[in-house]
Amino acid sequence: MEKRLFLAIIICFLILVFYQLLFVKKPPPITSPEGTMEIEKRPEEKLYEKETFPPVDRSREPEKAGEERRTQPVSAEVEKQIFIDTSLYHAVWSNKGGVLQSWRLKEHKNEKNEDLELVPLRSSEINIYPFSLRTEPSSRTEPSSFDKTINSALYKPSISGLELKNGKGGELRFQYADEKGTRVEKIFTFQDGRYDFDVQINVWRNGQKIDPGILWGPGIGNPTPSEQKKRFGSGSGISVFRPQKVTQLKENKYMPLRKWQDLISKNGNSFFYVLWAAYEDNYFAALFLAASQKSMAILIREGPEQAPYFLLSISSPQKAFIGPKDFDVLKEFGYESKKLIKYGFFGFISEILLRALKAIHKVFPNWGLSIIILTIIIKIFLFPLTYSSTKSMAKMQELQPKIKALKARYKKSKTDIAQRRKMNEETMKLYKEHGVNPAGGCLPMLLQLPIFFGFFMLLRQSIEIRHSPFILWVKDLSVSDPYYVTPILMGVTQFISQKMMPTSADPTQARMMLIMPVVMTFLFMSFPSGLVLYWLTNNALQIAQQYIMNRIKQKKKRESHGKRRKK
């Protein structure tokens, strides 16, 4: 039983590690400059209720206004930048193409402790910025001449800047038209205190209204190589939500041209009737809500074969969310957007653990200390099962001489089915007489594995843990320990705990089990330090618990021997 459990645990850990090694690759870092501009205050404007899309203002659409209206050129004379500043972010928009050039989060920092930039720096190199338009993304590898025109035109902005405070809202409108019947309107409505904003895109080509896709990319954010190396399972890609189903496509999987060609041959990069689509990494996302009855999302791969880049195109966008994948923020935003946080099969456990951690963190504002306290609470909760398991294992240990005698009596049980059946019957009878459950020792470990995997996914996905320090050298609980101190301590405590536990295994199996702490030490060296802290604390508590139980057991034995001597 213990041997099979040992193999099962090792297989689980190897699956986790090899999955990351095989399927998670690191994109190269890029850098680029920033821009600044003047600020103009804008009065508050009403935003739409949550869970409803903003209605299109048909009075502004000139479909019936006649050719005279459409042929009147509208454009700016020079390129300008428009600065939107709120309590959560500051954004830089350009009237050249009506695109987003910068979106910096004020409450989240990069490794240099600067406001975190979510607009990819590679955008400036390839000259494709978020909110560029693409009319034929599925049939062309390069933008059409029409796309080049509308993405390089100088739009006329409605404002020179917005400074939003105290929950106020404001609107930014870009307009462009030429004498050929091309007309584009981009309308964005922002509100202070929210990462989401309303989006309205109106495009006419040759006087006819069309529905282009807006782009996000290439990628999201600008993680450095050192950050990617330290962070377990980092990577970016798109997630597409259709009714009751989220489909994910990761960049690293489709970097090889052959893999990409296989995907597009099956039309696997295109999605219809989309409720929302997002470009995301572990902690941040650019999400776009769409009108599902006519929306389409496409993953686009462009650039040289050796260093391709990926873009997300989505049609009929009505809202955008650019910010952290914070569980509470996404839950408040609605539209099933919390499905962006992928906790996996044991997701419900991760959610419970996250809520418990947040509650503890309000009292003890240190995430490492909160993990320790939560581990103690879990240990107390599982104590009845652990105590019963330890007693069962102790009884199994006491029964070993009798079990060995049975095996000696039925020497031919390996080849003789009748003898094997008889030996099994007598063994089970022996267990029953002494009140022993042969599987009882495995139950606490089996219960701890879902909690372990719940913690693993929590620390990998939850924005709250990102850049959260514990003590001294542990500066970020979401990445591995840089000096491997906690994994080594975890291995030592695992060894001590294992030696103290009663075992029913034969000497050969017992020696094999001693390899487990060594294997786990090497595995945990690449795991988030928060997860290692959980397991280390659990081991320390197990040692203390086993010490007390061993003392109680010895005391009972002495009392039992004393009574026999008196008789």
N, C-alpha and C positions, 0 to 999 in steps of 0.2 A: 504493500500500500504506500509506504513512504517513498519507495523507489519510483513508483509511478507518479506520485505527486511531485517529486523532485524533477523528473523529466518533463512533466506538464508545465511547471513554472519556468524551467529553462527554455522550453519551446516558445512560451508566451513572450519572454523577454527577447529572444532571438528574432521573433517575428517583428516586434516593434523596431529593433535596431536595424535589421536588414531592409525593412520597408523604407526607413529613412535614408539608408545608404543607397538603395537602388533607385528610388523615385524622387528624391529631393535634391535638387542642385541649386547652386548659388548664382543668381544673376550678377553681372558686373556693375560696379558703382560708377556714377557719373556726377559731374558738378556743373553748376551754371550760375550766372549772376542774378541779382534781384532788381526790382524797379520800385520807384516811389512816385507819388503824385499828390496833388492838392486834394483837400477834403471839403465836401459841401454837405451841410446838414439837410435832411429830407424829412418832412412830416410823416407821422405814422400812417400806415395803410393797413387795412384789414386783410388778414390771411385767412385761408380756407380752413374749415374744420378738419380735424384728423379723420382718416378713413374715407374722405371724399376728395375727388379730384377737382381742381379749379375749372370752372366752366370757361369755355373759349368765348372771348368777347367778339361776337360776330360783327358788331358795328365797326370794328377796326379792320375787317377783312374786305378788300376792295374788289371781290370777285365780280360784282355787278356794277362797278363804278365806271367801266368803259376803258377803252384803249387810251384815252387821253390821260387818265390818272396813272395808268401803269407805265407810260413812257416818260413820265417826269422824273429825271434823275435825282437821286438823294444819296449823298455821300459826304464824308468829311474831307478836308483839304490836307490834313497832316495826321500822322499816327499819334494817338494819345493813349495814356494808361488811366484807368479808373480804379480808384482805391476804395474798397468796401471794408469798413472796420466795425467789428462787433466785440462783445465780451468773450466770445469763444474762438474767433479766428480773425485774421485779416487776409483779404483776397485782393489780387491784382488782375484786372481784366484789361484786354487791349481792344481798341476799336478796329485794329487790322484783323479782320475775320471774325470779330466779336467773340474772342476766345479767352479762356482762363489761363493766365500765366503763372499765378502763384496762389496757393491756399495753405496758409500756415496756421497750425493749431496752437493756441496760446496755453492750453492746459496740458499739453504733451510735448516732451522735449526729445531731441536727438542725443547722440553720445556726447556732443559738445555743450549740452544743456541749452541749446537754442530752440526756439519755436519750431515744431516739426513741420517740414514741408511735404505735402502730399502730391503736388504736381511733379511728375517725373522730370528730372533735370535733362534727360535725353531728348525731351520735347524740343528744346532749343537747337539741338544738333540736327534733328531730322525735319524741323520746322512743321511739326504736327502737335498742336496743343489741344487739351480737353475742350470740348464743345465746338470743335471743328465739325463740318458737315460732310457727309458722304452719301451720294445718291445711288450709287451702284456698287456697294461693297462686296456683293457676292460674286459678281461676274468679272471684276477687274482687279488686277494686282496693283495698278497705279490709278490715282484719281483722274477722273475725266476732266476735260477742259472747263466744263461748267463748274465742277467742284473746285478747281484751282481758282476760278474767278471769284466765287463767293467766299472762299477761305483766305484770299489775299486782298479783297476789297477793303477800302477804308469806310467803315460804317459810321453813321452819325449817332453819337451817344446822346442820351437824354439828360445826363448829369455828368459832372466832372468828378464826383465822389460822394460817398455816404459815410456818415459816422452814426452808428446806431447804438443807443444805450437804453437801459430801463425797459427792455421788451418792445421798443419801438420798431416799426417796419419801414421799408422803403423799396422803390422800384428802379431798376436799371433797364433801359430799353436801347437796343441797337437797331438802326434802320439803314437799309441800302437798296437802291433801285437804279437801273440803267435804262437806256432808250431801247434795248432789245426785248423788253418785257420781263426782265429778271427783277425780282423783288424779294427781299428777305427781311423778316422781323425776328429778333430775339428779345424776349421779355423775361426778366428774372425778378422775383419778388422775395426779399430777404426779411428776416425778423431777428432781432437781438435775442440771444439765449437759446437759439436753435441751430442745429447743424443742417437742417433741411431747408429748402427754398423751392418756390414754385417756378416752373419752367414752361414757357410757351414759345414754340418755334413755328413760324409761318414762312413758307417758301413758294414762290411762283417762278416757273420757267416758261418762257414764251407766253406769258399771260395765264398759264394753267397751273393750278395749285398742285403741289406734289408733297410727298411725305418722306423726307430724307432721314437717314440715321445720324444721330450725333455720336461723336467719338469720345472715348476716354482712353488715355494711354500716351506713350507706351509704358505699360506696367503701372504701378502705384508706389509712391514714396521713393526714398533713396537710401535704402539700408547699405551700410558699409560692409566690406568683406569681413572685418573683425566681428561685427555684430552678427552676421550670418553664420560665422563659424561657431560662435558661442551659443547661438540660439538653436535648440533642438527642433528640427522639422520646419525651418523657415522656408518660405516660397510664396509665390503669388499666382493668380489666375482669375478666372471669372466664375461666378455662380449665377445660375439662371433659375428663377422660380416660376414654374407653371403650377396650376392647381394641384396642391397636395404633394408636389415633388420638386426637390432642388437638385439640379444637375451641375456638376463642377468639372471644369477643364483647367488643368494646371499647366503653366508655361513650360516647366522643365520636362514634362512628358512629351511635349510636341516640339521641342527644340530640334531633334533629328528630323531631317526633311522627309524621310521615309514614313515616319509616324504621322507627320502632318498630312502627307499625301493620302495615307490610308484613311485619315479622319475625314478629309474633304470629299473623298470618293464615295463615302457613305452619307455625305451631307451632315456629318456629325457636328460641324461647327455652327450650324444654323438652327435657330429655335423659333417656333411660331406660338402665338397666343400667350405671350409672356406677360406675367404680372409685374415682375421686376427683374432687372439684371444688374450685377455689380462686379466691379473689378476690386479685388481684395487681396490682402495678405493675412497674416495671423491676427493682426490687431486693428487694422484700419480698412475702410472700404469707401468706394465711390459708387453709390447705389442709385439707380434710376427707376422710378415708377412709371408704368406705361398703361395705356388703354388696351386691355388684354385682347379685345375683339379684333384689333388690327395691328398689334405690335409684333415686332420681329427683332431678335437679338442675334448678333453674329460675332464670333471670334475671328479676327483678321491677323494673319501672319505676313509681315513684309520685311524688307531689308535683305542684306547679304545672308547666304546660307550659313556662314560661320558665326554670325552675330545677328540673328533675326530679332525683331521686336514684335510685340503683340498689342492689338488694339481691340477695344470693345465698341461695337456699333449697336445702337438701339433706336428704333423708330417710335414715334408718338410719345416722347417723354412728357410727363406732366409734373413730376416732382424730382428733385435730386437730394441726396443725402451724402455729404462728404465729411467723414469724421470717424471717431473711434467705434469699434465694435463692442460698445459697452452694453451689457445685457439689459440694464434698466432703461438706458437711453433708447435702445432699439425697441424695447417693449412698449415704451411710451409713444414712440413714433408710429408703431403699428404696422399694418400690411404684412404680417408674418415675417417682418424683417429680422426678428431674432433668430430665424433659421440660418442666418449668416454665420452664427457661432455654432460650429460643428463639434459637439462634445462626444459624438459617436454613440455606440450601442448603450453605454451606461450614462447617457446624457442626463437622465433624471437624477442620478446620483451626483453628477457634477453640479447641477443647478442647486440641489439641496446643500452641498458643501459650500458653494459660492455664497448662498444666502446666510449660512451659519458663519462663514468667515467674515462677511460684511458686518454682521451683528456684533461679533467679537471685536472687530477692528474699530468700531465706534467707541468701545470702552478702552481697548488697548491699541493705540494707533501705530502698530508695527506689524506688518504682514507676517514676518517670521514668527513673532511671538503669538500671533493669532493662529498660525498653523500648529504650533506646539500645544496651545490650549485646546484647539479643536481635536487634536490627536488624543489628548488626555480624555476628553469627553467621549470620543469614539471608543477608547479603551474601556472606560467605565461601562459604556453601553454594552460592549461585547463581553464583559467580565463573566457573567453567568455561563456563557457558552465556553469561554476559555477555561474557566474553573472545572466545568464538567469534562472538557476535553483532556485536561491535565490529569484528572483523576482516572479517566478511562485509560490513558496512556500508561499511568503508573500501575494500574491493575494488569494491563497487558504485559508489562515488564515482569510482574510477579508470576504471571502464567507461563512465561517462556520455558522454564524447565519442563512443565507438563506437556506443552506443545511439542517440544523437542523429543520427549518420550513417545508421543503419538507418531511423530515422523519416523522414529527409529523402529516402532512396531510395524508400521506399514512402509517398509523399505521399497516395495515394488509399486508404490502408488503412482509413480511417474509413467509407468507403462501399463499397469493393470487398472482398468477403469473401475472395476468393482472395489478394489482396495482404496482407490482415490475417493470414491463416493462414501465408503465407510469412514475413512479418515476425516473427510469434511463434515460428516454428520456428527462424529464424536467431538470434533473441534468446536462446532457451533453449540453443541450441548454443554461443552466446557465453558464457553463464553456466557451462555444463558445462566448456568449455575452460579457464576461469579458476578453476574450483572455487568458484563463488559460489552460495549459496542465497538466492534473492530474498526469501524469507520469514524468513530467519535473524535479521534485525534486530528482528522483532516478538516473537520467542519470549520473551525475558526480561521484556518488558512484560506479555505475556499470563500468564506465570507469577506476576508480582507482583500482578496484579489479584485472584486468589483470596486471597492473603495479605493484601492491603489490606482486602478485604471481611471476612475473618476477624478482623482487628484491629478493624475498625469495629464488628462485632457484639459482640466481646469487650468493648470499652470501653463499649458501650451497655448491656450486660446484666450484666457481672460485678461483684458486690458488692465484690470486693477493691479495685477501682479507685475506687469511690465515696469522695469526700472525701479522696483520696490526693494530697498536695502533691508538687510537684517542686522548684522553686527560686523564690525571690523572689516574683513576682506570680502564679505558677501555683500556686494553692492546691488545685485539684481537677482531676485529669486526666480526669475523666468529663464535664466541661462545657467550653464554648468558652473560649478565651483572652479575658479581659475587656478587654485592651488591644490585641488583634490583632497582637501582636508576632511570635509564632511563625508565623501564617499569612503575614505579609508577608515574613519571612525565608525561609519555604518557597517563596514565589513568586519571590523573588530567586535563590535557589539553583537552582530549576527552570529559570529563564531562562539562568543561567550554564551549567548542565549541558547544556541543549539546544544552546546556541551551540558548546560544545566537541565535541559528538558529530558524527561524520561523517554526511553526509546525501546521499542520491541524488536528492532532490526538486529540481524546477526552482525558480527564484527566487520565483515566485508562491506555490508550495506552501510553500516555506521561510518566507516572510513570514506565511502563514496559521498555520503552526505556532507562530510567536512569540506568537500570541494565547493559546495554551494556558496559559502560566504566569499570565496575568492572570485568565483564567476560573477556574483552579484556586484562585487566591488568594481570590477572592470566595466560592467554594464552601466552602473550608476555614474561613472565618471563623465558620461556624455549627457546625463539626464539633468533637467532643471534642478538647481540647488534647493528649491522649495520642496520638490518631491523627495529629494535625499533627506532633507530635514524631517519630513513626515516619517519616513521609514526609520531614520536614526532615533527619533523620539519614541517611536513604537517599540524599537528594540530595547531601548533603555527602560521603558516601562515594563516590558516583558521580563527583563532580567530582575528588576525589583520584585515583580509579582511572583516569579518562579522562586526567588530566594525566600520569600515569606512562606510560600506553599511548601517548599522543601523543609523549612524549619518546623512547620506545623506537622508535617508527615513524620519527621524524626522524633518529635515530642510524643506523638501518638504511639510510635513503635516502642519508645522507652517505657511508656506507661503500660503498654501491652505486655512487654517482657517482665515488668515489675509484678504485674498481676499473676503471671504464670509461675514466677518464683515463689510467691506467697502460697499458691496452691500446692 
